[in-house]
Amino acid sequence: MDKRIVDFIIKRALEEDKVDKDITSHFLFPKNKIVEAEIVAKDEGIIAGLDIAKRVFYLLDRKIRFKKLTSDGEKVKRGEQVALIRGDLKKILAGERTALNFLMRLSGIATLTRRFVERVYPYKVKIMDTRKTTPGLRILEKYAIKVGGGFNHRMDLSELVLIKDNHLKEIDFLDLQKRLEKIKRKKIEIEIEVKNIENFKKILSLKPDIVMLDNMKPEEVRRAVEIRNSLSKTKNPQLEVSGEINLKNVRTYASTGIERISIGLLTHSYKSLDFSLEIL
């Protein structure tokens, strides 16, 4: 991750919480009171964001010591100690909520992603995210996807030409064909969305790198795989399923022979993992 972007996100979160104006600690505690604290998991799941939590305290006070007791990507149990902290009491309390907020949310995303990855095993299909992320937090949430064993779809609009239904409504087929030839000469990857087998067959003639099968039933997806395989021994284009994918149906889709499954709920409908910070 880009350290500058991460620091910007953290600083913005600290400013939002007005950590330099913690009136509770100001009135209750003296300056430079050194304490030790622990961060404890209150749920079971995959942890992600320990370095982000560590960075929160570093940006508040470089003298704070943060010792990780596990690593991102590891499974933690309820009651497990995941980090030890030593430093100024006021600074630790000021950064507590911001650090835990990042840790809770990123761990929730990583945990849900891991569930999907395990659900499709042993099928050789990539579980991928989307751009349905929290505004301003995309770089962190996509990091959590990778921690959980998933893969990142495009980070932003500058990566990959992804032609969806709204684009196709505003351009005729011949014009699209001409424009795609220009894009291919620039060696930019192209993905096109289709919603039925008829459109899929038509789009194949454009030779995109990836075809997104959007909201298609498993039997339709299986048929698309058969058509693609009959035309290409190298399995080009890659086929991606998207739309209404959940833990109940993802394995059925994985069994069809597609290469990619993109899932929006990984970053918009996850359950945060709970953590607490306790002064020792």
C-alpha positions as a Python dict, from the first residue, in 0.01 Angstrom:
ca = {
    (1, 'M'): (0, 0, 0),
    (2, 'D'): (106, 356, -65),
    (3, 'K'): (226, 484, 273),
    (4, 'R'): (134, 844, 188),
    (5, 'I'): (-227, 751, 115),
    (6, 'V'): (-250, 536, 428),
    (7, 'D'): (-113, 816, 646),
    (8, 'F'): (-359, 1061, 488),
    (9, 'I'): (-650, 830, 573),
    (10, 'I'): (-531, 780, 930),
    (11, 'K'): (-465, 1151, 990),
    (12, 'R'): (-809, 1237, 856),
    (13, 'A'): (-966, 984, 1095),
    (14, 'L'): (-768, 1124, 1390),
    (15, 'E'): (-873, 1478, 1300),
    (16, 'E'): (-1235, 1365, 1277),
    (17, 'D'): (-1212, 1237, 1636),
    (18, 'K'): (-1034, 1557, 1754),
    (19, 'V'): (-771, 1351, 1935),
    (20, 'D'): (-587, 1666, 2042),
    (21, 'K'): (-896, 1782, 2235),
    (22, 'D'): (-977, 1478, 2448),
    (23, 'I'): (-1133, 1670, 2736),
    (24, 'T'): (-1201, 1355, 2940),
    (25, 'S'): (-836, 1250, 2964),
    (26, 'H'): (-727, 1615, 2993),
    (27, 'F'): (-921, 1661, 3316),
    (28, 'L'): (-856, 1316, 3464),
    (29, 'F'): (-488, 1236, 3405),
    (30, 'P'): (-149, 1405, 3444),
    (31, 'K'): (95, 1447, 3157),
    (32, 'N'): (342, 1172, 3069),
    (33, 'K'): (173, 894, 3263),
    (34, 'I'): (319, 573, 3114),
    (35, 'V'): (100, 264, 3100),
    (36, 'E'): (78, -72, 2927),
    (37, 'A'): (-227, -189, 2734),
    (38, 'E'): (-343, -485, 2529),
    (39, 'I'): (-566, -529, 2226),
    (40, 'V'): (-787, -835, 2257),
    (41, 'A'): (-1004, -1010, 1998),
    (42, 'K'): (-1368, -1039, 2105),
    (43, 'D'): (-1468, -1244, 1800),
    (44, 'E'): (-1315, -1531, 1605),
    (45, 'G'): (-1194, -1457, 1253),
    (46, 'I'): (-912, -1347, 1026),
    (47, 'I'): (-720, -1047, 1151),
    (48, 'A'): (-624, -763, 919),
    (49, 'G'): (-501, -410, 986),
    (50, 'L'): (-251, -457, 1267),
    (51, 'D'): (4, -236, 1093),
    (52, 'I'): (-266, 27, 1040),
    (53, 'A'): (-347, 22, 1412),
    (54, 'K'): (23, 47, 1491),
    (55, 'R'): (56, 344, 1258),
    (56, 'V'): (-232, 523, 1432),
    (57, 'F'): (-40, 528, 1760),
    (58, 'Y'): (289, 613, 1587),
    (59, 'L'): (136, 921, 1426),
    (60, 'L'): (-1, 1027, 1765),
    (61, 'D'): (322, 974, 1956),
    (62, 'R'): (641, 822, 1815),
    (63, 'K'): (739, 711, 2166),
    (64, 'I'): (451, 464, 2188),
    (65, 'R'): (566, 104, 2151),
    (66, 'F'): (332, -134, 1969),
    (67, 'K'): (416, -507, 1969),
    (68, 'K'): (220, -735, 1737),
    (69, 'L'): (151, -1079, 1883),
    (70, 'T'): (12, -1221, 1558),
    (71, 'S'): (15, -1131, 1189),
    (72, 'D'): (-241, -1019, 934),
    (73, 'G'): (-401, -1321, 772),
    (74, 'E'): (-386, -1536, 1085),
    (75, 'K'): (-698, -1673, 1252),
    (76, 'V'): (-764, -1527, 1595),
    (77, 'K'): (-988, -1663, 1868),
    (78, 'R'): (-1220, -1483, 2105),
    (79, 'G'): (-1019, -1359, 2403),
    (80, 'E'): (-686, -1381, 2220),
    (81, 'Q'): (-432, -1108, 2287),
    (82, 'V'): (-320, -967, 1950),
    (83, 'A'): (-102, -669, 2048),
    (84, 'L'): (71, -502, 2343),
    (85, 'I'): (112, -125, 2373),
    (86, 'R'): (328, 87, 2601),
    (87, 'G'): (328, 464, 2618),
    (88, 'D'): (159, 782, 2733),
    (89, 'L'): (-186, 708, 2873),
    (90, 'K'): (-350, 1013, 2718),
    (91, 'K'): (-214, 934, 2372),
    (92, 'I'): (-315, 569, 2390),
    (93, 'L'): (-669, 657, 2495),
    (94, 'A'): (-690, 925, 2227),
    (95, 'G'): (-598, 678, 1951),
    (96, 'E'): (-791, 381, 2088),
    (97, 'R'): (-1114, 417, 1891),
    (98, 'T'): (-951, 509, 1562),
    (99, 'A'): (-710, 215, 1579),
    (100, 'L'): (-983, -30, 1673),
    (101, 'N'): (-1219, 100, 1406),
    (102, 'F'): (-966, 22, 1133),
    (103, 'L'): (-882, -315, 1286),
    (104, 'M'): (-1246, -418, 1327),
    (105, 'R'): (-1354, -331, 975),
    (106, 'L'): (-1053, -467, 789),
    (107, 'S'): (-1068, -791, 989),
    (108, 'G'): (-1437, -823, 907),
    (109, 'I'): (-1364, -795, 535),
    (110, 'A'): (-1074, -1041, 556),
    (111, 'T'): (-1287, -1288, 750),
    (112, 'L'): (-1575, -1281, 502),
    (113, 'T'): (-1335, -1309, 208),
    (114, 'R'): (-1171, -1616, 364),
    (115, 'R'): (-1512, -1780, 400),
    (116, 'F'): (-1575, -1738, 28),
    (117, 'V'): (-1226, -1862, -62),
    (118, 'E'): (-1273, -2174, 151),
    (119, 'R'): (-1622, -2227, 14),
    (120, 'V'): (-1502, -2259, -349),
    (121, 'Y'): (-1205, -2487, -274),
    (122, 'P'): (-1073, -2686, -465),
    (123, 'Y'): (-1210, -2510, -776),
    (124, 'K'): (-945, -2292, -943),
    (125, 'V'): (-1144, -1972, -938),
    (126, 'K'): (-1044, -1630, -806),
    (127, 'I'): (-1264, -1460, -549),
    (128, 'M'): (-1246, -1091, -637),
    (129, 'D'): (-1366, -762, -495),
    (130, 'T'): (-1539, -471, -671),
    (131, 'R'): (-1535, -90, -643),
    (132, 'K'): (-1828, -107, -399),
    (133, 'T'): (-1606, 20, -120),
    (134, 'T'): (-1635, 281, 155),
    (135, 'P'): (-1550, 621, 1),
    (136, 'G'): (-1195, 714, 95),
    (137, 'L'): (-1105, 371, 234),
    (138, 'R'): (-1069, 168, -86),
    (139, 'I'): (-694, 107, -58),
    (140, 'L'): (-739, -36, 293),
    (141, 'E'): (-1043, -247, 211),
    (142, 'K'): (-881, -395, -97),
    (143, 'Y'): (-577, -477, 116),
    (144, 'A'): (-806, -668, 353),
    (145, 'I'): (-944, -865, 56),
    (146, 'K'): (-594, -988, -23),
    (147, 'V'): (-530, -1071, 343),
    (148, 'G'): (-838, -1292, 330),
    (149, 'G'): (-707, -1477, 25),
    (150, 'G'): (-901, -1290, -240),
    (151, 'F'): (-789, -1090, -541),
    (152, 'N'): (-834, -726, -635),
    (153, 'H'): (-1040, -620, -933),
    (154, 'R'): (-948, -276, -1071),
    (155, 'M'): (-855, -19, -807),
    (156, 'D'): (-1012, 272, -996),
    (157, 'L'): (-1140, 388, -1334),
    (158, 'S'): (-786, 428, -1473),
    (159, 'E'): (-729, 52, -1460),
    (160, 'L'): (-888, -176, -1721),
    (161, 'V'): (-1144, -78, -1983),
    (162, 'L'): (-1463, -222, -1837),
    (163, 'I'): (-1759, -181, -2072),
    (164, 'K'): (-2091, -227, -1891),
    (165, 'D'): (-2455, -210, -1992),
    (166, 'N'): (-2480, 169, -1969),
    (167, 'H'): (-2183, 207, -2204),
    (168, 'L'): (-2331, -41, -2451),
    (169, 'K'): (-2662, 148, -2459),
    (170, 'E'): (-2488, 455, -2596),
    (171, 'I'): (-2270, 305, -2872),
    (172, 'D'): (-2353, 88, -3172),
    (173, 'F'): (-2173, -240, -3231),
    (174, 'L'): (-1966, -135, -3534),
    (175, 'D'): (-1845, 180, -3362),
    (176, 'L'): (-1757, -24, -3052),
    (177, 'Q'): (-1561, -268, -3266),
    (178, 'K'): (-1354, 13, -3420),
    (179, 'R'): (-1284, 176, -3082),
    (180, 'L'): (-1179, -153, -2927),
    (181, 'E'): (-922, -206, -3201),
    (182, 'K'): (-762, 125, -3105),
    (183, 'I'): (-763, 26, -2737),
    (184, 'K'): (-602, -311, -2814),
    (185, 'R'): (-317, -140, -2996),
    (186, 'K'): (-242, 40, -2670),
    (187, 'K'): (-226, -300, -2499),
    (188, 'I'): (-492, -209, -2243),
    (189, 'E'): (-692, -496, -2095),
    (190, 'I'): (-1060, -501, -2197),
    (191, 'E'): (-1357, -649, -2012),
    (192, 'I'): (-1715, -644, -2141),
    (193, 'E'): (-2033, -715, -1945),
    (194, 'V'): (-2313, -931, -2086),
    (195, 'K'): (-2645, -1039, -1940),
    (196, 'N'): (-2748, -1336, -2156),
    (197, 'I'): (-2611, -1604, -2388),
    (198, 'E'): (-2720, -1420, -2704),
    (199, 'N'): (-2516, -1114, -2612),
    (200, 'F'): (-2229, -1334, -2499),
    (201, 'K'): (-2201, -1496, -2842),
    (202, 'K'): (-2205, -1156, -3007),
    (203, 'I'): (-1942, -1007, -2777),
    (204, 'L'): (-1701, -1298, -2835),
    (205, 'S'): (-1638, -1168, -3187),
    (206, 'L'): (-1483, -856, -3030),
    (207, 'K'): (-1219, -1071, -2859),
    (208, 'P'): (-1212, -903, -2519),
    (209, 'D'): (-970, -1025, -2252),
    (210, 'I'): (-1251, -1087, -2002),
    (211, 'V'): (-1628, -1126, -2029),
    (212, 'M'): (-1838, -1051, -1722),
    (213, 'L'): (-2147, -1270, -1699),
    (214, 'D'): (-2375, -1044, -1498),
    (215, 'N'): (-2669, -1185, -1304),
    (216, 'M'): (-2681, -1500, -1514),
    (217, 'K'): (-2808, -1829, -1374),
    (218, 'P'): (-2561, -2116, -1315),
    (219, 'E'): (-2694, -2313, -1613),
    (220, 'E'): (-2642, -2010, -1839),
    (221, 'V'): (-2291, -1963, -1705),
    (222, 'R'): (-2213, -2328, -1767),
    (223, 'R'): (-2337, -2291, -2125),
    (224, 'A'): (-2117, -1983, -2174),
    (225, 'V'): (-1815, -2181, -2051),
    (226, 'E'): (-1895, -2461, -2297),
    (227, 'I'): (-1920, -2215, -2586),
    (228, 'R'): (-1595, -2042, -2491),
    (229, 'N'): (-1409, -2372, -2450),
    (230, 'S'): (-1531, -2498, -2787),
    (231, 'L'): (-1378, -2192, -2953),
    (232, 'S'): (-1055, -2158, -2756),
    (233, 'K'): (-817, -2422, -2624),
    (234, 'T'): (-644, -2155, -2414),
    (235, 'K'): (-971, -2054, -2245),
    (236, 'N'): (-977, -1702, -2382),
    (237, 'P'): (-1147, -1480, -2292),
    (238, 'Q'): (-1153, -1538, -1917),
    (239, 'L'): (-1504, -1555, -1778),
    (240, 'E'): (-1614, -1366, -1469),
    (241, 'V'): (-1942, -1409, -1281),
    (242, 'S'): (-2094, -1117, -1095),
    (243, 'G'): (-2426, -1023, -939),
    (244, 'E'): (-2617, -1169, -641),
    (245, 'I'): (-2331, -1397, -539),
    (246, 'N'): (-2345, -1523, -181),
    (247, 'L'): (-2210, -1804, 37),
    (248, 'K'): (-2503, -2027, -55),
    (249, 'N'): (-2456, -2017, -432),
    (250, 'V'): (-2088, -1932, -484),
    (251, 'R'): (-1976, -2295, -495),
    (252, 'T'): (-2233, -2375, -763),
    (253, 'Y'): (-2097, -2092, -976),
    (254, 'A'): (-1737, -2199, -909),
    (255, 'S'): (-1819, -2548, -1037),
    (256, 'T'): (-1920, -2415, -1381),
    (257, 'G'): (-1560, -2369, -1493),
    (258, 'I'): (-1534, -1989, -1483),
    (259, 'E'): (-1209, -1821, -1379),
    (260, 'R'): (-1329, -1525, -1171),
    (261, 'I'): (-1611, -1437, -932),
    (262, 'S'): (-1649, -1071, -831),
    (263, 'I'): (-1848, -1011, -513),
    (264, 'G'): (-1967, -669, -401),
    (265, 'L'): (-2084, -776, -56),
    (266, 'L'): (-1725, -845, 49),
    (267, 'T'): (-1689, -473, 111),
    (268, 'H'): (-2046, -353, 155),
    (269, 'S'): (-2212, -621, 368),
    (270, 'Y'): (-1944, -765, 593),
    (271, 'K'): (-1970, -794, 973),
    (272, 'S'): (-1690, -621, 1163),
    (273, 'L'): (-1479, -829, 1401),
    (274, 'D'): (-1489, -684, 1751),
    (275, 'F'): (-1169, -590, 1939),
    (276, 'S'): (-1111, -408, 2265),
    (277, 'L'): (-819, -216, 2414),
    (278, 'E'): (-763, -270, 2785),
    (279, 'I'): (-521, -88, 3015),
    (280, 'L'): (-318, -345, 3210),
}
